[in-house]
Amino acid sequence: MKKYVCDVCGYIYDPAEGDPDAGVQPQTAFEDLAEDWVCPICGAGKDDFSVVE
């Protein structure tokens, strides 16, 4: 699964880790995150993330 980086603050969403503080289980693909999920660091929305190449 691909990692995604927040274009605002540089946070990396790693599907292997998920986002436990937001109740997102490990192995959750970025595409499967809720539409209202936001960056845990700066609060940016999913539209502000890019694929890590």
mmCIF file as Biopython writes it, N, C-alpha, C and O atoms, coordinates in Angstrom:
data_model
#
loop_
_atom_site.group_PDB
_atom_site.id
_atom_site.type_symbol
_atom_site.label_atom_id
_atom_site.label_alt_id
_atom_site.label_comp_id
_atom_site.label_asym_id
_atom_site.label_entity_id
_atom_site.label_seq_id
_atom_site.pdbx_PDB_ins_code
_atom_site.Cartn_x
_atom_site.Cartn_y
_atom_site.Cartn_z
_atom_site.occupancy
_atom_site.B_iso_or_equiv
_atom_site.auth_seq_id
_atom_site.auth_asym_id
_atom_site.pdbx_PDB_model_num
ATOM 1   N N  . MET A ? 1  ? 0.838   -1.191 0.000  1.0 0.0 1  A 1 
ATOM 2   C CA . MET A ? 1  ? 0.000   0.000  0.000  1.0 0.0 1  A 1 
ATOM 3   C C  . MET A ? 1  ? 0.881   1.252  0.000  1.0 0.0 1  A 1 
ATOM 4   O O  . MET A ? 1  ? 1.953   1.282  0.604  1.0 0.0 1  A 1 
ATOM 5   N N  . LYS A ? 2  ? 0.406   2.258  -0.680 1.0 0.0 2  A 1 
ATOM 6   C CA . LYS A ? 2  ? 1.174   3.490  -0.822 1.0 0.0 2  A 1 
ATOM 7   C C  . LYS A ? 2  ? 1.066   4.363  0.417  1.0 0.0 2  A 1 
ATOM 8   O O  . LYS A ? 2  ? 0.046   4.377  1.107  1.0 0.0 2  A 1 
ATOM 9   N N  . LYS A ? 3  ? 2.157   5.101  0.686  1.0 0.0 3  A 1 
ATOM 10  C CA . LYS A ? 3  ? 2.164   6.107  1.739  1.0 0.0 3  A 1 
ATOM 11  C C  . LYS A ? 3  ? 1.779   7.443  1.107  1.0 0.0 3  A 1 
ATOM 12  O O  . LYS A ? 3  ? 1.992   7.665  -0.085 1.0 0.0 3  A 1 
ATOM 13  N N  . TYR A ? 4  ? 1.214   8.321  1.920  1.0 0.0 4  A 1 
ATOM 14  C CA . TYR A ? 4  ? 0.812   9.649  1.457  1.0 0.0 4  A 1 
ATOM 15  C C  . TYR A ? 4  ? 1.401   10.695 2.381  1.0 0.0 4  A 1 
ATOM 16  O O  . TYR A ? 4  ? 1.490   10.487 3.591  1.0 0.0 4  A 1 
ATOM 17  N N  . VAL A ? 5  ? 1.808   11.836 1.801  1.0 0.0 5  A 1 
ATOM 18  C CA . VAL A ? 5  ? 2.397   12.924 2.585  1.0 0.0 5  A 1 
ATOM 19  C C  . VAL A ? 5  ? 1.466   14.134 2.556  1.0 0.0 5  A 1 
ATOM 20  O O  . VAL A ? 5  ? 0.892   14.478 1.523  1.0 0.0 5  A 1 
ATOM 21  N N  . CYS A ? 6  ? 1.336   14.766 3.715  1.0 0.0 6  A 1 
ATOM 22  C CA . CYS A ? 6  ? 0.549   16.000 3.812  1.0 0.0 6  A 1 
ATOM 23  C C  . CYS A ? 6  ? 1.351   17.127 3.172  1.0 0.0 6  A 1 
ATOM 24  O O  . CYS A ? 6  ? 2.481   17.401 3.575  1.0 0.0 6  A 1 
ATOM 25  N N  . ASP A ? 7  ? 0.760   17.775 2.175  1.0 0.0 7  A 1 
ATOM 26  C CA . ASP A ? 7  ? 1.448   18.863 1.470  1.0 0.0 7  A 1 
ATOM 27  C C  . ASP A ? 7  ? 1.592   20.104 2.347  1.0 0.0 7  A 1 
ATOM 28  O O  . ASP A ? 7  ? 2.388   20.990 2.034  1.0 0.0 7  A 1 
ATOM 29  N N  . VAL A ? 8  ? 0.838   20.180 3.435  1.0 0.0 8  A 1 
ATOM 30  C CA . VAL A ? 8  ? 0.875   21.344 4.307  1.0 0.0 8  A 1 
ATOM 31  C C  . VAL A ? 8  ? 1.992   21.228 5.341  1.0 0.0 8  A 1 
ATOM 32  O O  . VAL A ? 8  ? 2.782   22.157 5.514  1.0 0.0 8  A 1 
ATOM 33  N N  . CYS A ? 9  ? 2.059   20.072 6.038  1.0 0.0 9  A 1 
ATOM 34  C CA . CYS A ? 9  ? 3.006   19.974 7.159  1.0 0.0 9  A 1 
ATOM 35  C C  . CYS A ? 9  ? 4.044   18.868 7.030  1.0 0.0 9  A 1 
ATOM 36  O O  . CYS A ? 9  ? 4.988   18.816 7.818  1.0 0.0 9  A 1 
ATOM 37  N N  . GLY A ? 10 ? 3.886   17.975 6.042  1.0 0.0 10 A 1 
ATOM 38  C CA . GLY A ? 10 ? 4.877   16.924 5.841  1.0 0.0 10 A 1 
ATOM 39  C C  . GLY A ? 10 ? 4.591   15.621 6.569  1.0 0.0 10 A 1 
ATOM 40  O O  . GLY A ? 10 ? 5.391   14.690 6.489  1.0 0.0 10 A 1 
ATOM 41  N N  . TYR A ? 11 ? 3.456   15.529 7.289  1.0 0.0 11 A 1 
ATOM 42  C CA . TYR A ? 11 ? 3.087   14.276 7.956  1.0 0.0 11 A 1 
ATOM 43  C C  . TYR A ? 11 ? 2.932   13.176 6.921  1.0 0.0 11 A 1 
ATOM 44  O O  . TYR A ? 11 ? 2.356   13.399 5.856  1.0 0.0 11 A 1 
ATOM 45  N N  . ILE A ? 12 ? 3.443   11.990 7.226  1.0 0.0 12 A 1 
ATOM 46  C CA . ILE A ? 12 ? 3.315   10.844 6.323  1.0 0.0 12 A 1 
ATOM 47  C C  . ILE A ? 12 ? 2.269   9.885  6.878  1.0 0.0 12 A 1 
ATOM 48  O O  . ILE A ? 12 ? 2.403   9.391  7.998  1.0 0.0 12 A 1 
ATOM 49  N N  . TYR A ? 13 ? 1.221   9.624  6.087  1.0 0.0 13 A 1 
ATOM 50  C CA . TYR A ? 13 ? 0.261   8.591  6.459  1.0 0.0 13 A 1 
ATOM 51  C C  . TYR A ? 13 ? 0.794   7.270  5.948  1.0 0.0 13 A 1 
ATOM 52  O O  . TYR A ? 13 ? 0.952   7.075  4.743  1.0 0.0 13 A 1 
ATOM 53  N N  . ASP A ? 14 ? 1.073   6.357  6.880  1.0 0.0 14 A 1 
ATOM 54  C CA . ASP A ? 14 ? 1.589   5.026  6.542  1.0 0.0 14 A 1 
ATOM 55  C C  . ASP A ? 14 ? 0.485   4.015  6.823  1.0 0.0 14 A 1 
ATOM 56  O O  . ASP A ? 14 ? 0.109   3.814  7.977  1.0 0.0 14 A 1 
ATOM 57  N N  . PRO A ? 15 ? -0.041  3.374  5.772  1.0 0.0 15 A 1 
ATOM 58  C CA . PRO A ? 15 ? -1.137  2.427  5.979  1.0 0.0 15 A 1 
ATOM 59  C C  . PRO A ? 15 ? -0.767  1.279  6.913  1.0 0.0 15 A 1 
ATOM 60  O O  . PRO A ? 15 ? -1.645  0.714  7.565  1.0 0.0 15 A 1 
ATOM 61  N N  . ALA A ? 16 ? 0.497   0.929  6.990  1.0 0.0 16 A 1 
ATOM 62  C CA . ALA A ? 16 ? 0.917   -0.153 7.883  1.0 0.0 16 A 1 
ATOM 63  C C  . ALA A ? 16 ? 0.662   0.210  9.343  1.0 0.0 16 A 1 
ATOM 64  O O  . ALA A ? 16 ? 0.454   -0.667 10.182 1.0 0.0 16 A 1 
ATOM 65  N N  . GLU A ? 17 ? 0.680   1.509  9.639  1.0 0.0 17 A 1 
ATOM 66  C CA . GLU A ? 17 ? 0.468   1.975  11.012 1.0 0.0 17 A 1 
ATOM 67  C C  . GLU A ? 17 ? -0.957  2.464  11.247 1.0 0.0 17 A 1 
ATOM 68  O O  . GLU A ? 17 ? -1.448  2.402  12.374 1.0 0.0 17 A 1 
ATOM 69  N N  . GLY A ? 18 ? -1.630  2.951  10.201 1.0 0.0 18 A 1 
ATOM 70  C CA . GLY A ? 18 ? -2.952  3.548  10.368 1.0 0.0 18 A 1 
ATOM 71  C C  . GLY A ? 18 ? -2.843  4.861  11.133 1.0 0.0 18 A 1 
ATOM 72  O O  . GLY A ? 18 ? -1.807  5.524  11.097 1.0 0.0 18 A 1 
ATOM 73  N N  . ASP A ? 19 ? -3.907  5.228  11.817 1.0 0.0 19 A 1 
ATOM 74  C CA . ASP A ? 19 ? -3.933  6.437  12.648 1.0 0.0 19 A 1 
ATOM 75  C C  . ASP A ? 19 ? -4.690  6.071  13.921 1.0 0.0 19 A 1 
ATOM 76  O O  . ASP A ? 19 ? -5.867  6.404  14.068 1.0 0.0 19 A 1 
ATOM 77  N N  . PRO A ? 20 ? -4.002  5.375  14.854 1.0 0.0 20 A 1 
ATOM 78  C CA . PRO A ? 20 ? -4.675  4.851  16.049 1.0 0.0 20 A 1 
ATOM 79  C C  . PRO A ? 20 ? -5.398  5.926  16.864 1.0 0.0 20 A 1 
ATOM 80  O O  . PRO A ? 20 ? -6.445  5.652  17.451 1.0 0.0 20 A 1 
ATOM 81  N N  . ASP A ? 21 ? -4.854  7.139  16.907 1.0 0.0 21 A 1 
ATOM 82  C CA . ASP A ? 21 ? -5.482  8.210  17.686 1.0 0.0 21 A 1 
ATOM 83  C C  . ASP A ? 21 ? -6.847  8.602  17.109 1.0 0.0 21 A 1 
ATOM 84  O O  . ASP A ? 21 ? -7.699  9.130  17.824 1.0 0.0 21 A 1 
ATOM 85  N N  . ALA A ? 22 ? -7.049  8.341  15.816 1.0 0.0 22 A 1 
ATOM 86  C CA . ALA A ? 22 ? -8.328  8.658  15.168 1.0 0.0 22 A 1 
ATOM 87  C C  . ALA A ? 22 ? -9.173  7.397  14.967 1.0 0.0 22 A 1 
ATOM 88  O O  . ALA A ? 22 ? -10.216 7.438  14.315 1.0 0.0 22 A 1 
ATOM 89  N N  . GLY A ? 23 ? -8.711  6.273  15.535 1.0 0.0 23 A 1 
ATOM 90  C CA . GLY A ? 23 ? -9.465  5.031  15.413 1.0 0.0 23 A 1 
ATOM 91  C C  . GLY A ? 23 ? -9.287  4.329  14.084 1.0 0.0 23 A 1 
ATOM 92  O O  . GLY A ? 23 ? -10.094 3.472  13.725 1.0 0.0 23 A 1 
ATOM 93  N N  . VAL A ? 24 ? -8.227  4.683  13.337 1.0 0.0 24 A 1 
ATOM 94  C CA . VAL A ? 24 ? -7.959  4.043  12.049 1.0 0.0 24 A 1 
ATOM 95  C C  . VAL A ? 24 ? -7.012  2.867  12.295 1.0 0.0 24 A 1 
ATOM 96  O O  . VAL A ? 24 ? -5.889  3.042  12.769 1.0 0.0 24 A 1 
ATOM 97  N N  . GLN A ? 25 ? -7.486  1.680  11.965 1.0 0.0 25 A 1 
ATOM 98  C CA . GLN A ? 25 ? -6.720  0.461  12.199 1.0 0.0 25 A 1 
ATOM 99  C C  . GLN A ? 25 ? -5.526  0.362  11.246 1.0 0.0 25 A 1 
ATOM 100 O O  . GLN A ? 25 ? -5.570  0.886  10.133 1.0 0.0 25 A 1 
ATOM 101 N N  . PRO A ? 26 ? -4.442  -0.323 11.695 1.0 0.0 26 A 1 
ATOM 102 C CA . PRO A ? 26 ? -3.334  -0.621 10.772 1.0 0.0 26 A 1 
ATOM 103 C C  . PRO A ? 26 ? -3.859  -1.379 9.551  1.0 0.0 26 A 1 
ATOM 104 O O  . PRO A ? 26 ? -4.878  -2.064 9.622  1.0 0.0 26 A 1 
ATOM 105 N N  . GLN A ? 27 ? -3.157  -1.245 8.451  1.0 0.0 27 A 1 
ATOM 106 C CA . GLN A ? 27 ? -3.494  -1.862 7.161  1.0 0.0 27 A 1 
ATOM 107 C C  . GLN A ? 27 ? -4.708  -1.204 6.503  1.0 0.0 27 A 1 
ATOM 108 O O  . GLN A ? 27 ? -5.349  -1.817 5.648  1.0 0.0 27 A 1 
ATOM 109 N N  . THR A ? 28 ? -5.038  0.051  6.893  1.0 0.0 28 A 1 
ATOM 110 C CA . THR A ? 28 ? -6.120  0.789  6.241  1.0 0.0 28 A 1 
ATOM 111 C C  . THR A ? 28 ? -5.525  1.652  5.133  1.0 0.0 28 A 1 
ATOM 112 O O  . THR A ? 28 ? -4.738  2.562  5.395  1.0 0.0 28 A 1 
ATOM 113 N N  . ALA A ? 29 ? -5.907  1.357  3.901  1.0 0.0 29 A 1 
ATOM 114 C CA . ALA A ? 29 ? -5.408  2.131  2.762  1.0 0.0 29 A 1 
ATOM 115 C C  . ALA A ? 29 ? -5.906  3.569  2.848  1.0 0.0 29 A 1 
ATOM 116 O O  . ALA A ? 29 ? -6.989  3.831  3.371  1.0 0.0 29 A 1 
ATOM 117 N N  . PHE A ? 30 ? -5.107  4.496  2.328  1.0 0.0 30 A 1 
ATOM 118 C CA . PHE A ? 30 ? -5.489  5.912  2.336  1.0 0.0 30 A 1 
ATOM 119 C C  . PHE A ? 30 ? -6.851  6.109  1.677  1.0 0.0 30 A 1 
ATOM 120 O O  . PHE A ? 30 ? -7.674  6.897  2.143  1.0 0.0 30 A 1 
ATOM 121 N N  . GLU A ? 31 ? -7.071  5.382  0.591  1.0 0.0 31 A 1 
ATOM 122 C CA . GLU A ? 31 ? -8.326  5.506  -0.151 1.0 0.0 31 A 1 
ATOM 123 C C  . GLU A ? 31 ? -9.522  5.088  0.695  1.0 0.0 31 A 1 
ATOM 124 O O  . GLU A ? 31 ? -10.646 5.520  0.436  1.0 0.0 31 A 1 
ATOM 125 N N  . ASP A ? 32 ? -9.291  4.251  1.705  1.0 0.0 32 A 1 
ATOM 126 C CA . ASP A ? 32 ? -10.379 3.755  2.550  1.0 0.0 32 A 1 
ATOM 127 C C  . ASP A ? 32 ? -10.633 4.617  3.785  1.0 0.0 32 A 1 
ATOM 128 O O  . ASP A ? 32 ? -11.547 4.336  4.560  1.0 0.0 32 A 1 
ATOM 129 N N  . LEU A ? 33 ? -9.830  5.663  3.970  1.0 0.0 33 A 1 
ATOM 130 C CA . LEU A ? 33 ? -10.073 6.567  5.093  1.0 0.0 33 A 1 
ATOM 131 C C  . LEU A ? 33 ? -11.384 7.317  4.861  1.0 0.0 33 A 1 
ATOM 132 O O  . LEU A ? 33 ? -11.761 7.583  3.720  1.0 0.0 33 A 1 
ATOM 133 N N  . ALA A ? 34 ? -12.068 7.652  5.939  1.0 0.0 34 A 1 
ATOM 134 C CA . ALA A ? 34 ? -13.307 8.426  5.823  1.0 0.0 34 A 1 
ATOM 135 C C  . ALA A ? 34 ? -13.028 9.745  5.101  1.0 0.0 34 A 1 
ATOM 136 O O  . ALA A ? 34 ? -11.938 10.306 5.216  1.0 0.0 34 A 1 
ATOM 137 N N  . GLU A ? 35 ? -14.013 10.228 4.364  1.0 0.0 35 A 1 
ATOM 138 C CA . GLU A ? 35 ? -13.836 11.487 3.623  1.0 0.0 35 A 1 
ATOM 139 C C  . GLU A ? 35 ? -13.561 12.663 4.557  1.0 0.0 35 A 1 
ATOM 140 O O  . GLU A ? 35 ? -12.948 13.649 4.148  1.0 0.0 35 A 1 
ATOM 141 N N  . ASP A ? 36 ? -14.012 12.566 5.810  1.0 0.0 36 A 1 
ATOM 142 C CA . ASP A ? 36 ? -13.796 13.674 6.745  1.0 0.0 36 A 1 
ATOM 143 C C  . ASP A ? 36 ? -12.554 13.481 7.610  1.0 0.0 36 A 1 
ATOM 144 O O  . ASP A ? 36 ? -12.327 14.242 8.550  1.0 0.0 36 A 1 
ATOM 145 N N  . TRP A ? 37 ? -11.737 12.452 7.293  1.0 0.0 37 A 1 
ATOM 146 C CA . TRP A ? 37 ? -10.470 12.254 8.010  1.0 0.0 37 A 1 
ATOM 147 C C  . TRP A ? 37 ? -9.564  13.440 7.721  1.0 0.0 37 A 1 
ATOM 148 O O  . TRP A ? 37 ? -9.528  13.944 6.598  1.0 0.0 37 A 1 
ATOM 149 N N  . VAL A ? 38 ? -8.829  13.886 8.740  1.0 0.0 38 A 1 
ATOM 150 C CA . VAL A ? 38 ? -7.905  15.009 8.561  1.0 0.0 38 A 1 
ATOM 151 C C  . VAL A ? 38 ? -6.535  14.641 9.100  1.0 0.0 38 A 1 
ATOM 152 O O  . VAL A ? 38 ? -6.398  13.728 9.914  1.0 0.0 38 A 1 
ATOM 153 N N  . CYS A ? 39 ? -5.533  15.353 8.640  1.0 0.0 39 A 1 
ATOM 154 C CA . CYS A ? 39 ? -4.164  15.170 9.108  1.0 0.0 39 A 1 
ATOM 155 C C  . CYS A ? 39 ? -4.127  15.335 10.634 1.0 0.0 39 A 1 
ATOM 156 O O  . CYS A ? 39 ? -4.624  16.331 11.160 1.0 0.0 39 A 1 
ATOM 157 N N  . PRO A ? 40 ? -3.541  14.363 11.341 1.0 0.0 40 A 1 
ATOM 158 C CA . PRO A ? 40 ? -3.502  14.455 12.804 1.0 0.0 40 A 1 
ATOM 159 C C  . PRO A ? 40 ? -2.582  15.563 13.322 1.0 0.0 40 A 1 
ATOM 160 O O  . PRO A ? 40 ? -2.659  15.925 14.496 1.0 0.0 40 A 1 
ATOM 161 N N  . ILE A ? 41 ? -1.722  16.102 12.473 1.0 0.0 41 A 1 
ATOM 162 C CA . ILE A ? 41 ? -0.800  17.158 12.896 1.0 0.0 41 A 1 
ATOM 163 C C  . ILE A ? 41 ? -1.393  18.547 12.657 1.0 0.0 41 A 1 
ATOM 164 O O  . ILE A ? 41 ? -1.429  19.379 13.563 1.0 0.0 41 A 1 
ATOM 165 N N  . CYS A ? 42 ? -1.864  18.792 11.411 1.0 0.0 42 A 1 
ATOM 166 C CA . CYS A ? 42 ? -2.280  20.163 11.069 1.0 0.0 42 A 1 
ATOM 167 C C  . CYS A ? 42 ? -3.758  20.305 10.724 1.0 0.0 42 A 1 
ATOM 168 O O  . CYS A ? 42 ? -4.251  21.424 10.580 1.0 0.0 42 A 1 
ATOM 169 N N  . GLY A ? 43 ? -4.474  19.186 10.590 1.0 0.0 43 A 1 
ATOM 170 C CA . GLY A ? 43 ? -5.902  19.266 10.299 1.0 0.0 43 A 1 
ATOM 171 C C  . GLY A ? 43 ? -6.251  19.416 8.831  1.0 0.0 43 A 1 
ATOM 172 O O  . GLY A ? 43 ? -7.411  19.666 8.501  1.0 0.0 43 A 1 
ATOM 173 N N  . ALA A ? 44 ? -5.271  19.269 7.936  1.0 0.0 44 A 1 
ATOM 174 C CA . ALA A ? 44 ? -5.547  19.364 6.497  1.0 0.0 44 A 1 
ATOM 175 C C  . ALA A ? 44 ? -6.397  18.171 6.059  1.0 0.0 44 A 1 
ATOM 176 O O  . ALA A ? 44 ? -6.295  17.084 6.628  1.0 0.0 44 A 1 
ATOM 177 N N  . GLY A ? 45 ? -7.228  18.382 5.054  1.0 0.0 45 A 1 
ATOM 178 C CA . GLY A ? 45 ? -8.075  17.316 4.530  1.0 0.0 45 A 1 
ATOM 179 C C  . GLY A ? 45 ? -7.339  16.388 3.587  1.0 0.0 45 A 1 
ATOM 180 O O  . GLY A ? 45 ? -6.188  16.634 3.226  1.0 0.0 45 A 1 
ATOM 181 N N  . LYS A ? 46 ? -8.012  15.317 3.189  1.0 0.0 46 A 1 
ATOM 182 C CA . LYS A ? 46 ? -7.400  14.317 2.305  1.0 0.0 46 A 1 
ATOM 183 C C  . LYS A ? 46 ? -6.940  14.916 0.983  1.0 0.0 46 A 1 
ATOM 184 O O  . LYS A ? 46 ? -5.993  14.417 0.374  1.0 0.0 46 A 1 
ATOM 185 N N  . ASP A ? 47 ? -7.603  15.987 0.529  1.0 0.0 47 A 1 
ATOM 186 C CA . ASP A ? 47 ? -7.234  16.614 -0.743 1.0 0.0 47 A 1 
ATOM 187 C C  . ASP A ? 47 ? -5.853  17.261 -0.689 1.0 0.0 47 A 1 
ATOM 188 O O  . ASP A ? 47 ? -5.261  17.564 -1.725 1.0 0.0 47 A 1 
ATOM 189 N N  . ASP A ? 48 ? -5.344  17.472 0.530  1.0 0.0 48 A 1 
ATOM 190 C CA . ASP A ? 48 ? -4.030  18.095 0.687  1.0 0.0 48 A 1 
ATOM 191 C C  . ASP A ? 48 ? -2.901  17.080 0.840  1.0 0.0 48 A 1 
ATOM 192 O O  . ASP A ? 48 ? -1.812  17.427 1.296  1.0 0.0 48 A 1 
ATOM 193 N N  . PHE A ? 49 ? -3.156  15.825 0.459  1.0 0.0 49 A 1 
ATOM 194 C CA . PHE A ? 49 ? -2.140  14.777 0.531  1.0 0.0 49 A 1 
ATOM 195 C C  . PHE A ? 49 ? -1.734  14.333 -0.861 1.0 0.0 49 A 1 
ATOM 196 O O  . PHE A ? 49 ? -2.539  14.345 -1.792 1.0 0.0 49 A 1 
ATOM 197 N N  . SER A ? 50 ? -0.461  13.936 -0.992 1.0 0.0 50 A 1 
ATOM 198 C CA . SER A ? 50 ? 0.071   13.419 -2.259 1.0 0.0 50 A 1 
ATOM 199 C C  . SER A ? 50 ? 0.727   12.080 -2.010 1.0 0.0 50 A 1 
ATOM 200 O O  . SER A ? 50 ? 1.196   11.805 -0.906 1.0 0.0 50 A 1 
ATOM 201 N N  . VAL A ? 51 ? 0.761   11.241 -3.042 1.0 0.0 51 A 1 
ATOM 202 C CA . VAL A ? 51 ? 1.411   9.938  -2.957 1.0 0.0 51 A 1 
ATOM 203 C C  . VAL A ? 51 ? 2.904   10.139 -2.760 1.0 0.0 51 A 1 
ATOM 204 O O  . VAL A ? 51 ? 3.514   10.980 -3.421 1.0 0.0 51 A 1 
ATOM 205 N N  . VAL A ? 52 ? 3.499   9.363  -1.843 1.0 0.0 52 A 1 
ATOM 206 C CA . VAL A ? 52 ? 4.955   9.373  -1.660 1.0 0.0 52 A 1 
ATOM 207 C C  . VAL A ? 52 ? 5.528   8.477  -2.759 1.0 0.0 52 A 1 
ATOM 208 O O  . VAL A ? 52 ? 5.190   7.297  -2.848 1.0 0.0 52 A 1 
ATOM 209 N N  . GLU A ? 53 ? 6.384   9.041  -3.579 1.0 0.0 53 A 1 
ATOM 210 C CA . GLU A ? 53 ? 6.980   8.267  -4.688 1.0 0.0 53 A 1 
ATOM 211 C C  . GLU A ? 53 ? 8.198   7.501  -4.235 1.0 0.0 53 A 1 
ATOM 212 O O  . GLU A ? 53 ? 8.819   6.802  -5.034 1.0 0.0 53 A 1 
#
